[in-house]
Amino acid sequence: MAEQRNQGAADEGSDRSTGAAPRSVRAMLFAMLPLVLVVLGIAGLTGRCSLSPVGPPVNDPETAPTVNVSVELDAAASDVGFPVVRPRPPEGWRANSADVARVTEQHRAVRVGWLTPRTHYLRLSQSAANEADLVAFETERPPRARGTVHAAGTRWVVYDSIRSEVAWVTDHDGVRMLITGNGTEQEFRVLAEAALRADPVRPE
């Protein structure tokens, strides 16, 4: 009889042990549920938002600055010692930068940048500097030609540039013209056409 009672007690203890395990697992799962929900919520927020610590992207057409190309080129043409042209890209191109940069001690470059309708960025640089100096300045690397293209009836030399971009360079009336940026080949051709067909700025 004692053995039967002991066996029964053992069986009862075994039942309690096997019943406790599922309850412990369920309790653990319920305890972790709020943490899982918090993690999923954070992941959802970071998927919808982007961090822009220095302001909106440059190529965002809604927030990018706009410059008056005519005013900027008029001022530049009065200050540099070479002819400057005033390109007029098609409607939808938005000028968002313009400056005069020093290429070498003797030469400067007049530069205007545009956002295309596809939000690509292209910049035209006009300078009396020699081709190698202008290319090195604009591409931030030693000149490395990769071939030529013909656009607007003119031969352009193509160079490697930063961020896997390219630069197109040609001579026009004694001035080097360089186009660079992340635009498509067709957009490069559009700006090349606008630059070579542009009227010169006449300083007042």
C-alpha positions as CSV (number, residue, x, y, z in Angstrom):
1,M,0.0,0.0,0.0
2,A,2.8,2.4,0.8
3,E,4.4,1.7,-2.5
4,Q,1.1,2.5,-4.3
5,R,0.7,5.7,-2.4
6,N,4.3,6.7,-3.2
7,Q,3.8,5.8,-6.8
8,G,0.6,7.9,-6.9
9,A,2.4,10.9,-5.4
10,A,5.1,10.6,-7.9
11,D,2.6,10.5,-10.8
12,E,0.9,13.5,-9.3
13,G,4.1,15.4,-9.1
14,S,5.0,14.4,-12.6
15,D,1.6,15.8,-13.8
16,R,2.2,19.0,-12.1
17,S,5.7,19.3,-13.6
18,T,4.5,18.7,-17.2
19,G,1.7,21.1,-16.7
20,A,4.0,23.9,-15.4
21,A,6.2,23.9,-18.5
22,P,3.5,25.0,-21.0
23,R,2.3,27.7,-18.5
24,S,5.9,29.0,-18.2
25,V,6.3,29.2,-22.0
26,R,3.0,31.0,-22.4
27,A,3.9,33.4,-19.7
28,M,7.3,34.1,-21.4
29,L,5.5,34.7,-24.8
30,F,3.0,37.1,-23.2
31,A,5.9,38.9,-21.5
32,M,7.8,39.3,-24.8
33,L,4.8,40.5,-26.8
34,P,5.0,44.2,-25.9
35,L,8.7,44.2,-26.8
36,V,8.0,42.6,-30.2
37,L,5.3,45.2,-30.9
38,V,7.7,48.0,-30.0
39,V,10.4,46.7,-32.3
40,L,7.9,46.3,-35.2
41,G,6.7,49.8,-34.7
42,I,10.2,51.2,-34.8
43,A,11.0,49.2,-37.9
44,G,7.9,50.6,-39.6
45,L,8.8,54.2,-38.8
46,T,12.3,53.9,-40.0
47,G,11.0,52.3,-43.2
48,R,8.8,55.3,-43.9
49,C,11.2,58.0,-42.8
50,S,14.7,59.1,-43.9
51,L,17.2,61.0,-41.9
52,S,18.5,64.2,-43.6
53,P,20.9,65.7,-41.1
54,V,22.0,68.5,-43.4
55,G,18.7,69.4,-44.9
56,P,16.7,68.2,-47.9
57,P,18.4,66.4,-50.8
58,V,19.9,68.7,-53.4
59,N,18.0,67.1,-56.2
60,D,14.6,67.4,-54.6
61,P,12.7,69.8,-57.0
62,E,10.4,71.0,-54.2
63,T,13.1,72.2,-51.9
64,A,16.2,72.9,-54.1
65,P,17.1,76.5,-54.4
66,T,16.6,78.4,-57.7
67,V,19.0,80.9,-59.2
68,N,18.5,83.6,-61.8
69,V,20.9,82.5,-64.5
70,S,20.7,85.8,-66.4
71,V,21.7,87.8,-63.4
72,E,24.5,85.5,-62.4
73,L,26.0,85.2,-65.9
74,D,25.7,89.0,-66.5
75,A,27.8,89.5,-63.3
76,A,30.3,86.8,-64.2
77,A,30.8,88.0,-67.8
78,S,31.8,91.4,-66.4
79,D,34.4,89.8,-64.1
80,V,36.1,87.1,-66.2
81,G,38.4,87.6,-69.2
82,F,36.7,85.3,-71.7
83,P,33.4,85.2,-73.6
84,V,30.5,83.6,-71.6
85,V,27.4,82.2,-73.2
86,R,23.9,82.0,-71.7
87,P,22.4,78.5,-72.3
88,R,18.6,78.1,-72.4
89,P,17.8,74.5,-71.7
90,P,14.2,73.3,-72.4
91,E,11.3,74.1,-70.2
92,G,11.3,72.0,-67.0
93,W,15.1,72.4,-66.4
94,R,15.6,74.3,-63.2
95,A,18.8,76.3,-62.5
96,N,19.7,75.8,-58.9
97,S,23.3,76.8,-58.6
98,A,25.8,79.3,-60.1
99,D,29.2,80.5,-59.2
100,V,32.6,81.6,-60.4
101,A,35.3,79.1,-59.3
102,R,39.1,79.4,-59.4
103,V,40.6,76.6,-61.5
104,T,44.2,77.7,-61.4
105,E,46.0,80.9,-60.3
106,Q,45.4,82.4,-63.7
107,H,42.0,81.0,-64.7
108,R,38.5,80.8,-63.4
109,A,35.4,78.9,-64.4
110,V,31.8,80.2,-64.7
111,R,29.5,77.4,-63.6
112,V,25.7,76.9,-63.7
113,G,23.9,73.8,-62.5
114,W,20.5,72.6,-63.4
115,L,18.0,70.0,-62.2
116,T,16.4,68.1,-65.1
117,P,12.7,67.1,-65.2
118,R,13.9,63.7,-64.0
119,T,15.7,65.3,-61.0
120,H,19.2,64.6,-62.4
121,Y,21.8,67.2,-61.9
122,L,24.0,68.6,-64.7
123,R,26.5,71.4,-64.5
124,L,28.1,73.5,-67.3
125,S,31.5,74.9,-66.7
126,Q,32.9,77.6,-69.0
127,S,36.6,78.5,-68.7
128,A,39.7,79.7,-70.5
129,A,41.8,77.2,-68.6
130,N,43.3,74.4,-70.6
131,E,41.4,71.1,-70.9
132,A,43.6,69.1,-68.5
133,D,43.3,71.7,-65.8
134,L,39.6,72.2,-66.1
135,V,38.9,68.4,-66.2
136,A,41.1,67.8,-63.1
137,F,39.3,70.7,-61.2
138,E,35.8,69.6,-62.1
139,T,36.3,65.8,-61.7
140,E,38.6,66.0,-58.7
141,R,41.0,63.4,-60.2
142,P,43.7,63.2,-62.8
143,P,42.3,63.5,-66.4
144,R,41.5,60.1,-67.8
145,A,39.8,60.1,-71.2
146,R,37.5,57.2,-72.0
147,G,36.5,58.1,-75.6
148,T,34.6,60.7,-77.6
149,V,31.0,61.5,-78.5
150,H,29.5,63.8,-81.1
151,A,26.7,66.1,-79.9
152,A,25.3,69.3,-81.4
153,G,27.6,68.8,-84.4
154,T,30.7,68.9,-82.2
155,R,33.2,66.4,-80.9
156,W,33.3,66.1,-77.1
157,V,36.0,64.2,-75.1
158,V,34.5,62.0,-72.4
159,Y,36.4,61.7,-69.0
160,D,35.8,59.7,-65.9
161,S,34.5,61.8,-63.0
162,I,33.5,61.4,-59.3
163,R,30.8,59.0,-58.1
164,S,30.9,57.0,-61.4
165,E,29.8,60.1,-63.3
166,V,31.4,61.4,-66.5
167,A,32.4,64.8,-67.9
168,W,32.2,66.0,-71.5
169,V,34.6,68.6,-72.7
170,T,34.9,70.6,-76.0
171,D,36.4,73.9,-77.3
172,H,34.0,76.6,-78.4
173,D,35.3,79.9,-79.7
174,G,38.5,79.6,-77.7
175,V,36.6,78.6,-74.4
176,R,36.5,75.2,-72.8
177,M,33.0,73.9,-72.1
178,L,32.6,71.1,-69.7
179,I,29.4,69.3,-68.7
180,T,29.3,66.9,-65.8
181,G,26.7,65.4,-63.5
182,N,24.6,62.3,-63.0
183,G,22.3,62.9,-66.0
184,T,21.5,60.5,-68.8
185,E,23.3,60.7,-72.1
186,Q,20.3,62.3,-73.7
187,E,20.3,65.0,-71.0
188,F,24.0,65.6,-71.6
189,R,23.1,66.1,-75.3
190,V,20.3,68.5,-74.5
191,L,22.7,70.7,-72.4
192,A,25.4,70.4,-75.0
193,E,23.0,71.6,-77.7
194,A,21.8,74.5,-75.5
195,A,25.4,75.5,-74.7
196,L,26.7,75.5,-78.2
197,R,23.6,77.3,-79.6
198,A,23.6,79.9,-76.8
199,D,24.1,83.6,-77.4
200,P,27.1,85.3,-75.7
201,V,26.5,87.4,-72.7
202,R,27.2,91.1,-73.4
203,P,28.5,92.7,-70.2
204,E,27.1,96.2,-69.7
